[in-house]
Amino acid sequence: MPKVTPKDKKPGRNTDRVTIAAKTKQTEQKLDGSNAYQWWLADNEHDQAAQLISTAMYLQKTQQYRIKQASIFSKLYSGKGLMNYALNSKLLDTSNQLPIDRPTMNVVQSCTDTLVSRITQSRPRPIFLTEAGNYKERTLSKQLNGFIMGEFYRNKAYDLGAEILRDACVLGDGLIKVYEYNKKVKLERVLETEVYVDKNDSYYGQPRQIIQQKLMDRAVVEAMWPEEMKRIADAQKAYVDGSSESSETVSDQIIVVEGWHLPSNPDPEANDKETDGWHIIACSQGILFKEPWKKQNFPFVKLGYNANLVGWLSQGLAELLLGTQIEINKLLITISQSINLMGVPRVFIDEMSKVLETAFNNNLGSIIKYRGTLPTIAEGTSGISADIYAQLQRLIDYAYQQTGISSLSAASQKPAGLNSGEAIRSYDDLQTDRFAALAKRYENFFVELAYQVIDLAKDIADRDGSYSTIYPNKDGTREVDLPKAAIIKDSYVIQCYDESSLPRDPAGRQARLSEMLAAGEISLPEFRRLSGFPDLEQSDRLANALEERILQILDEIVEKGKYTPPDPFMLDPSNLLTVLSTQYINLYGGAKLEESKMQMLRDFFTQSQALQQAAVAPPPQVQPNPSQQPGMPPAVPPAAPVAPTSNVAV
């Protein structure tokens, strides 16, 4: 049984209870194929909670090797082991076996940070593509695009994505949990070591049940489920690690076990009547939350670095470089010890000589006495052959090659002679192609995340009647409601696109835009808008103010049916008002836009033409001659006579 310690007395709580200090060895009932608990089929809540916790402890005990491996990989990356309440991580700490002053070359950290930095420069943006091309479907898609970006902004999804990618490189898998908190969608990073699946159940990578264990502050749990205050107050106390030092803390935490089992029948109507799909949250004193689980997926979005052939878990970058990093450490220690031993000045003194030893000291180097023939002296060498240094460099290069990262990229350097912008972009594309598979998985990660966020937001909107979020754009922030059409009909698919196909560095971006402007692919206003330089922001906004105003009026006609007539301030020499209004009429003419809104667009175009005609100055009128009779042509004065000339200069 776990180690038990008395609980400090606190007012308002049961002071006769005991608490769990550390879970290092489990003696619960052994589970096997004949008596395995199926907690989702238990007859009552007490049995459900007991069987769920027992199943979690059994999986935790049989998969301690995962925790040990994860701690080793974490130490390869950061030099610190991964603490976990499932075992005593102090036993895995072997840092005292290595010299403190040893030189280090951490290729695991270098490759991981470089890979994360390169891939996360791209911010995949989920785009909702509707099945039909009519106006309503396009409007729904546009609203969903704004809604999902608002949820990503509120939950800092891209910052979490960088952490998840790092977890995938170090541990093998990175996970985000999508759940409801305070009537809003919440995204939370989850460590791989907190999630357990049965190895047989997950053999094909699609487990039917998942169990998560997490340490939570007791007061936070009480705030989440105030109706279960008594059970939470009596729950056993637990610590972040199994070592004795972990109990030296001022925090009050408990272990919360959360389990999901997918329904066996995929028919939602059948699951409404009787289902084996359940979602249960429990502590050591019983169930805190319970609901039927009708979905065919778990609320986790997983990003794996290198998927294994079988199983749910993946292989990480740290695991691939484990042997190489160990060999590099051994060579570095050997070289360091050899230099300290042999690569120092040495003075040889004959014992029979009259040289005073006080003229020398051993602060740097060494004094060696000899008698008789002078011994063989090896000066100017560290005792290490060039092959050792060559082998060290080969191992470092091999580590970078194995992960597809060049040593120049890790050091933020470019190859010698690569000076032109086009050559640098081509070289950058070659580097990116090596990570194409991982970059695609990173994009698909955000696609799945968008699906789960929308799905949970729809559930909350069904229950509460509405759901809104804050969407940031170039004009500030605005509140966006979840479209009600999305609750009724799932008529969309999601694809991910980069926020911009242009180079990310300012110099490369300007060079590419200049090429597109010279080729006539974009106009000068588009060039200014796409440049996006902060020091030119005010100038660009003024230059594009007319286009933004016209587009805003046209969008209000299409989306809200609000009509604003054109005014003389919209006229310009480029005839932009006519061009944009014509494009909107042609765009929405075949998109089944309501006839009333189409008429507004036509009226807007007609009034704009009238404004332009009124602004054209009338041709000058010829004033009639009073002396001229009506009907007579105007008199033209005779031309001045031209005298003949001989073309001789006088």
Beta strands, then each sheet from edge to edge (+ up, - down):
strand 1: 3-6
strand 2: 18-22
strand 3: 124-130
strand 4: 173-181
strand 5: 184-190
strand 6: 195-196
strand 7: 209-217
strand 8: 253-261
strand 9: 278-283
strand 10: 286-292
strand 11: 300-304
strand 12: 306-307
strand 13: 314-315
strand 14: 346-350
strand 15: 366-370
strand 16: 468-473
strand 17: 476-481
strand 18: 492-498
sheet 1: 1+ 2-
sheet 2: 3+ 18-
sheet 3: 5+ 4- 11+
sheet 4: 6+ 7- 8+ 9- 10+
sheet 5: 12+ 13-
sheet 6: 14+ 15+
sheet 7: 16+ 17-
end
